[in-house]
Amino acid sequence: MNQDGRLHVIDYGYWIYNEDGTRKNKEDVSISFWDLHQGLKELAPRKREAIFYNVILDMKQKDVAKIMGITTVSVGQYVEAGCLQLAKAYFAEEFGK
C-alpha cells in the first residue's frame, strides 16, 4: 500500500518544456501496477529493464547505467521511448488512434 492508502499504484511525474528549453509545467500520471504489467511485457527487453530500475524502483539514472552497462543518456532514451510506447497504448485517443 502506498503512503496515501492507494493499492498497487505507481505515480510518475515528468516535465513539459517550452521550445526554448525552459520548464513549462509538470505532468503527473498514476497507473495501476497490474494494468501496467501487460504493457511492460510488450516492451523491448532493454526498455523494460530501464523502466523497471529508473521508474518502478526509482533508482538514479547513473546507478541504472552502471547496472545495465550503458550511459546515463542511454538510460534516459530507453525510459523515454518505453514510456512513449506505453502512453500510446494507454492513451491512444491523445495520439489520434
C-alpha positions in Angstrom: 0.0 0.0 0.0 1.3 3.5 -0.9 1.6 6.2 1.8 -1.6 7.8 0.7 -3.5 4.5 1.1 -3.8 3.5 -2.6 -3.0 -0.1 -3.5 -0.6 -1.0 -6.2 -0.3 2.4 -7.9 2.8 3.9 -9.5 3.0 7.7 -9.5 5.2 9.2 -12.1 5.9 12.8 -13.0 7.7 14.4 -15.9 8.4 17.9 -17.1 7.0 19.5 -20.2 9.4 22.0 -21.8 9.0 25.2 -23.8 10.7 25.4 -27.2 13.5 27.4 -25.6 14.2 24.6 -23.1 12.7 26.2 -20.0 10.3 24.1 -17.9 6.6 24.8 -18.7 4.8 22.5 -16.3 5.0 19.1 -14.7 2.6 16.3 -15.7 1.8 13.6 -13.1 0.5 10.2 -14.1 -0.8 7.5 -11.8 -1.2 4.0 -13.2 -2.2 0.7 -11.6 0.8 -1.7 -11.5 -1.4 -4.5 -12.6 -2.7 -2.6 -15.6 0.8 -1.7 -16.5 2.1 -5.2 -16.2 0.7 -6.3 -19.6 2.1 -3.2 -21.3 5.6 -3.8 -19.9 5.6 -7.3 -21.4 5.2 -5.6 -24.9 8.4 -3.5 -24.5 11.8 -4.5 -25.8 13.9 -6.0 -23.0 16.3 -3.0 -22.6 13.4 -0.5 -22.4 11.6 -2.7 -19.9 14.8 -3.0 -17.8 15.5 0.7 -17.8 11.9 1.5 -16.8 12.0 -1.1 -14.1 15.1 0.3 -12.4 14.6 4.0 -13.1 10.8 4.4 -12.8 9.5 1.5 -10.8 12.4 1.1 -8.3 13.1 4.9 -8.5 16.8 4.4 -9.0 19.0 7.3 -10.2 20.0 7.1 -13.9 23.7 6.9 -13.1 23.0 3.8 -11.0 20.8 2.2 -13.6 23.5 2.9 -16.2 26.1 1.1 -14.1 23.8 -1.9 -13.7 22.9 -2.0 -17.4 26.5 -1.2 -18.7 25.3 1.8 -20.7 25.5 5.6 -20.4 23.1 7.7 -18.4 21.9 9.3 -21.7 21.0 5.8 -23.0 19.0 5.1 -19.8 17.0 8.3 -20.4 16.5 7.3 -24.0 15.2 3.8 -23.1 12.9 5.2 -20.4 11.5 7.9 -22.7 11.0 5.5 -25.6 9.4 2.9 -23.4 7.1 5.5 -21.7 6.0 6.9 -25.1 5.2 3.3 -26.3 3.2 2.7 -23.1 1.5 6.1 -23.4 0.5 5.4 -26.9 -1.1 2.1 -25.8 -2.9 3.6 -22.7 -3.8 7.0 -24.1 -4.4 6.1 -27.8 -7.1 8.8 -28.1 -4.5 11.5 -27.3 -2.3 10.1 -30.1 -5.0 10.1 -32.7 -5.7 6.3 -32.7 
